[in-house]
Amino acid sequence: MTIEQSDRVSSVRSQPGQAVWKAATGFITRKPLGAAGVVIIFTMIIMAVATPLITSHDPVEWNLKDKLQAPSLTHWLGTDEMGRDLWSRILMGARVSL
């Protein structure tokens, strides 16, 4: 019995990438909703870190002529009562939270 355990340890040490991949695929097949949650959280983290690259509007700059605009190609989630882009503000808030 101890020989089998040492064989497993040596096989894991020799192929660490395969062990991680096997654990990940096992998690995905056993808990698909958990895997979906991990994907959503990972996506949010990437978006929060890349906020300056994703947004084209300053989240704190006022633009009163664009206040309360509906969602459009320019402002994906629209603007608030001060004309600030909501998409930029949400991503900046996620960045601060992280």
C-alpha positions as CSV (number, residue, x, y, z in Angstrom):
1,M,0.0,0.0,0.0
2,T,2.8,2.4,0.7
3,I,4.4,1.6,-2.7
4,E,1.2,2.8,-4.4
5,Q,1.2,6.0,-2.5
6,S,4.8,6.8,-3.4
7,D,4.1,6.0,-7.0
8,R,1.3,8.5,-7.1
9,V,3.4,11.1,-5.5
10,S,6.2,10.6,-8.0
11,S,3.8,10.7,-10.9
12,V,2.3,14.0,-9.6
13,R,5.7,15.5,-9.2
14,S,6.9,14.5,-12.6
15,Q,3.8,16.0,-14.3
16,P,2.4,19.0,-12.3
17,G,0.6,20.5,-15.3
18,Q,-1.4,17.3,-15.8
19,A,-2.4,17.1,-12.2
20,V,-3.7,20.7,-12.2
21,W,-5.6,20.0,-15.4
22,K,-7.1,16.8,-14.1
23,A,-8.3,18.6,-10.9
24,A,-9.8,21.4,-12.9
25,T,-11.7,19.1,-15.3
26,G,-12.9,17.1,-12.3
27,F,-14.2,20.2,-10.6
28,I,-16.0,21.3,-13.8
29,T,-17.7,17.9,-14.3
30,R,-18.7,17.5,-10.7
31,K,-19.8,21.1,-10.1
32,P,-20.8,22.9,-13.3
33,L,-22.5,25.8,-11.5
34,G,-19.4,26.3,-9.4
35,A,-17.3,26.4,-12.5
36,A,-19.6,29.0,-14.1
37,G,-19.2,31.1,-10.9
38,V,-15.5,30.9,-11.2
39,V,-15.6,32.0,-14.8
40,I,-17.8,34.9,-13.9
41,I,-15.6,36.0,-11.1
42,F,-12.5,35.6,-13.2
43,T,-14.0,37.7,-15.9
44,M,-15.0,40.5,-13.5
45,I,-11.5,40.5,-12.1
46,I,-10.0,40.8,-15.6
47,M,-12.4,43.6,-16.5
48,A,-11.7,45.5,-13.3
49,V,-7.9,45.3,-13.8
50,A,-8.2,46.4,-17.4
51,T,-10.7,49.2,-16.8
52,P,-8.5,51.9,-18.4
53,L,-8.2,49.8,-21.6
54,I,-11.9,49.0,-21.8
55,T,-13.5,52.4,-21.1
56,S,-13.2,55.5,-23.2
57,H,-15.0,57.9,-20.8
58,D,-13.8,59.3,-17.5
59,P,-16.0,58.0,-14.7
60,V,-15.9,61.2,-12.7
61,E,-16.1,63.8,-15.5
62,W,-19.4,65.8,-15.6
63,N,-21.0,66.3,-19.0
64,L,-24.4,68.0,-18.4
65,K,-25.4,68.0,-22.0
66,D,-25.4,64.2,-22.0
67,K,-27.3,63.7,-18.8
68,L,-29.8,60.8,-18.4
69,Q,-29.0,59.4,-21.9
70,A,-30.3,55.9,-22.8
71,P,-27.9,53.1,-23.5
72,S,-26.2,53.6,-26.9
73,L,-23.0,52.7,-28.7
74,T,-21.3,55.7,-27.1
75,H,-22.5,55.0,-23.5
76,W,-23.2,51.2,-23.2
77,L,-25.3,51.5,-20.0
78,G,-26.3,55.2,-20.5
79,T,-25.5,58.2,-18.3
80,D,-26.5,59.4,-14.9
81,E,-28.0,62.8,-13.9
82,M,-24.6,64.4,-14.1
83,G,-23.8,63.0,-17.6
84,R,-21.2,60.5,-16.3
85,D,-20.9,57.2,-18.1
86,L,-22.4,54.4,-16.0
87,W,-20.3,51.6,-17.6
88,S,-17.1,53.4,-16.6
89,R,-18.4,54.1,-13.1
90,I,-19.4,50.4,-12.5
91,L,-16.0,49.2,-13.7
92,M,-14.1,51.7,-11.6
93,G,-16.2,50.7,-8.6
94,A,-15.3,47.1,-9.2
95,R,-11.7,48.1,-9.4
96,V,-11.9,49.9,-6.1
97,S,-13.7,46.9,-4.5
98,L,-10.9,44.6,-5.5
